[in-house]
Amino acid sequence: MENLRVVIEPDMVVSKTELPQDDKCRDDVLERLDRAIERVVLGRQDPISGLLPASTAHTIHGNYGDAWVRDCVYSIQCVWGLTLAHRRRDGNSSPRAWELEQRVVALMRGLLRSMLRQANKVERFKNSLDPLDALHAKYDGSSGDPVVADHAWGHLQLDATSLFLLQIGQLTRGGCAVIRSRDEADFIQNLIHYIARAYRIPDYGIWERGDKGNHGCPERNASSIGMANAARRQPHPAARATPVAAHIRTGRGTKPESGRGF
């Protein structure tokens, strides 16, 4: 409840009728949102790994301080939105916009580093489609290391991996460079092959529970299929794409095993 109380504070909500027309009022709203996001989101970001905890709550159900891939990406979207707002007001040279962008990059690269450590699982999964070969759904918030064994959690959550890829593409199109080497570009390309057949792969879905009977068995989830489709069909970075992004665009990464995608 502590987290919920913080999130629903009035500073976090701006209604359409509240959107101001004059610059001073707009500045006030932006600064209010800036303070709220700094307190609720950025104040909890690990300074080393860049990752965010799903929650600061420790309950009888467990410790939710781990960094879930899905939760991290959704949480950092408000920071990216705030970055764009500062850019629009102050231009690309805004110090605050630069600082916020680096916080976004830190989180996305933190997730990327954690996934890169499991690159061998991506290769195995493309051939086996075994849930035990899936990328992990959550990592240690401080180190980025795995926190739960392959068999002890429903790690196969294709919507989370697809959301990560979708966010990478949107950030690149917005001029935010997350990928910094050809090896990283190849890995991102490989993740596209990893999700390519989500339409026929049962997974644990957005609620991590699998089938609707809550028996922990994977099933095909519309949320995973839709997110994977969105990630694969998003427009590629255009004019301001880096050479690495252009490398992804040419599809010169690791080839998938034979078979249909979407």
C-alpha positions in Angstrom: 0.0 0.0 0.0 3.0 2.3 0.6 3.8 2.2 -3.1 0.2 2.8 -4.1 -0.2 5.8 -1.9 2.9 7.4 -3.5 1.7 6.7 -7.0 -1.7 8.2 -6.6 -0.5 11.5 -5.2 -2.1 14.5 -7.0 1.3 15.6 -8.5 1.3 12.5 -10.8 -2.0 13.3 -12.5 -2.7 16.1 -15.0 -6.2 16.2 -16.5 -7.1 17.6 -19.9 -8.9 20.5 -18.4 -5.8 21.3 -16.4 -3.5 21.6 -19.4 -2.5 25.3 -19.4 -2.3 27.7 -22.4 0.4 30.1 -21.2 4.1 29.3 -20.8 4.3 30.0 -17.0 1.5 27.5 -16.2 3.0 25.0 -18.6 6.3 25.3 -16.8 4.6 24.8 -13.4 2.9 21.6 -14.6 6.2 20.3 -16.1 8.1 21.0 -12.9 5.4 19.3 -10.8 5.5 16.2 -13.0 9.3 16.3 -12.9 9.4 16.3 -9.1 6.8 13.5 -8.9 8.7 11.2 -11.4 12.0 12.0 -9.7 10.5 10.9 -6.3 8.5 7.9 -7.4 10.6 6.4 -10.2 14.1 7.8 -10.4 14.6 7.8 -6.7 14.4 4.0 -6.8 16.7 3.4 -9.8 19.9 1.6 -8.9 22.9 3.8 -9.6 25.1 1.0 -10.8 22.8 -1.4 -12.7 20.3 1.2 -13.8 17.5 -1.2 -13.0 14.2 -0.5 -11.2 12.6 -2.7 -8.6 9.1 -3.8 -9.3 8.1 -2.6 -5.8 9.8 -1.7 -2.6 7.3 -3.9 -0.7 8.3 -7.0 1.3 5.2 -9.0 2.0 4.2 -12.5 3.0 4.0 -13.2 -0.7 7.7 -12.5 -1.2 10.3 -9.8 -2.0 9.2 -7.7 -5.0 12.5 -5.8 -5.1 13.7 -7.7 -8.1 13.8 -6.0 -11.5 11.2 -7.5 -13.8 11.8 -6.8 -17.5 8.3 -5.7 -18.2 8.0 -3.5 -15.1 11.3 -1.8 -15.8 10.3 -0.9 -19.4 6.8 0.4 -18.5 8.2 2.4 -15.6 10.9 4.1 -17.6 8.4 5.3 -20.3 7.3 8.2 -18.1 11.0 9.3 -17.8 11.3 9.2 -21.6 8.1 11.2 -22.0 9.5 13.7 -19.5 12.7 13.9 -21.6 10.7 14.8 -24.7 8.8 17.4 -22.8 12.0 19.1 -21.7 13.4 18.9 -25.2 10.3 20.5 -26.6 10.5 23.4 -24.1 14.2 24.0 -23.9 15.6 22.4 -27.1 18.0 19.5 -27.5 20.7 21.3 -25.4 18.6 21.1 -22.2 20.7 19.8 -19.4 17.7 18.2 -17.7 16.6 16.5 -20.9 20.2 15.1 -21.2 20.2 13.8 -17.6 16.8 12.1 -18.0 17.8 10.5 -21.3 20.9 9.0 -19.6 18.6 7.5 -16.9 16.6 5.9 -19.7 19.7 4.6 -21.4 21.0 3.3 -18.0 17.9 1.2 -17.5 17.7 -0.2 -21.1 21.4 -1.0 -21.1 21.0 -2.7 -17.7 18.4 -5.0 -19.1 20.5 -5.5 -22.2 23.5 -6.6 -20.2 21.4 -9.0 -18.2 20.0 -10.6 -21.4 23.5 -10.7 -23.0 24.7 -12.9 -20.2 22.0 -15.4 -21.3 22.7 -15.3 -25.0 23.3 -19.0 -25.0 19.7 -19.6 -23.9 18.4 -17.5 -26.8 20.2 -19.9 -29.2 18.9 -23.0 -27.4 15.3 -21.7 -27.3 15.2 -21.0 -31.1 15.7 -24.8 -31.6 14.0 -26.3 -28.6 11.1 -23.9 -27.8 11.5 -25.2 -24.3 10.3 -22.8 -21.5 13.3 -23.9 -19.5 15.5 -22.3 -22.2 13.8 -19.0 -22.1 15.3 -15.7 -21.1 14.6 -14.9 -17.5 11.7 -12.6 -16.7 13.4 -10.9 -13.8 16.9 -10.1 -12.5 18.6 -8.9 -9.4 18.1 -5.1 -9.1 21.6 -4.4 -8.1 23.8 -6.8 -10.1 21.5 -7.8 -13.0 22.2 -11.5 -12.3 19.5 -14.2 -12.4 17.6 -14.5 -9.1 15.4 -17.6 -9.8 16.3 -20.9 -11.3 15.0 -21.8 -14.8 12.5 -24.3 -13.4 11.4 -22.2 -10.4 9.6 -19.5 -12.3 7.5 -19.0 -15.4 10.3 -17.2 -17.3 8.9 -17.6 -20.8 7.0 -14.3 -21.1 7.3 -13.3 -24.8 5.4 -10.1 -24.2 8.1 -8.8 -21.9 10.9 -9.5 -24.4 8.8 -8.0 -27.2 8.1 -4.9 -25.2 11.9 -4.5 -24.6 12.5 -4.7 -28.4 9.6 -2.3 -29.1 11.0 0.3 -26.7 14.5 -0.1 -28.2 13.1 0.8 -31.6 11.1 3.7 -30.4 14.1 5.2 -28.4 16.3 4.8 -31.5 13.8 6.6 -33.6 13.7 9.4 -31.0 17.5 9.9 -31.2 18.3 7.9 -28.0 21.2 5.5 -28.8 21.0 2.4 -26.6 22.9 0.0 -28.8 26.6 0.8 -29.0 28.3 -2.1 -30.7 27.9 -4.6 -33.5 27.8 -7.5 -31.1 24.8 -5.8 -29.3 23.2 -5.2 -32.7 23.5 -8.9 -33.6 22.0 -9.9 -30.2 19.0 -7.6 -30.7 18.5 -9.1 -34.2 18.6 -12.5 -32.5 15.9 -11.5 -30.1 13.7 -10.7 -33.1 14.2 -14.3 -34.2 13.6 -15.4 -30.6 10.0 -13.9 -30.6 9.4 -14.7 -34.3 7.0 -17.6 -33.7 5.2 -16.3 -30.7 1.9 -16.9 -32.4 2.3 -20.7 -31.8 4.4 -20.8 -28.6 2.5 -21.2 -25.3 4.0 -18.9 -22.6 3.2 -17.7 -19.2 1.9 -14.3 -20.4 1.6 -10.9 -18.8 0.3 -12.3 -15.5 3.1 -15.0 -15.3 0.5 -17.6 -14.4 0.1 -19.5 -17.6 -3.3 -21.0 -18.2 -6.5 -19.5 -16.9 -6.9 -22.3 -14.4 -3.9 -21.0 -12.6 -2.1 -24.4 -12.7 1.2 -22.9 -13.9 1.0 -24.4 -17.4 1.9 -22.2 -20.3 -0.7 -21.4 -23.0 -0.9 -19.1 -26.0 -1.7 -15.5 -24.8 -3.1 -12.8 -27.0 -1.1 -10.2 -25.0 2.1 -12.0 -26.0 1.1 -12.5 -29.7 0.1 -8.9 -30.0 3.2 -7.4 -28.4 5.5 -9.6 -30.5 3.7 -8.6 -33.6 4.0 -4.9 -32.7 7.7 -5.3 -32.0 8.4 -7.0 -35.3 6.2 -4.6 -37.4 7.4 -1.3 -35.9 9.0 1.1 -38.4 12.7 0.9 -38.5 14.8 3.9 -37.3 15.0 6.3 -40.2 17.1 9.3 -41.0 19.0 9.6 -37.7 19.7 5.9 -37.3 23.2 5.0 -36.2 25.4 2.7 -38.2 24.6 0.0 -35.7 20.8 0.5 -36.1 21.3 0.4 -39.8 23.0 -2.9 -39.4 19.9 -4.2 -37.6 17.8 -2.9 -40.4 19.7 -5.0 -43.0 19.0 -8.1 -41.1 22.6 -9.3 -40.9 22.3 -10.8 -37.5 22.2 -14.4 -36.5 19.9 -16.3 -38.8 16.8 -18.0 -37.3 16.1 -21.7 -37.8 13.9 -22.4 -40.7 10.2 -21.9 -40.2 7.5 -19.3 -40.5 7.3 -16.1 -38.5 4.2 -13.9 -38.5 
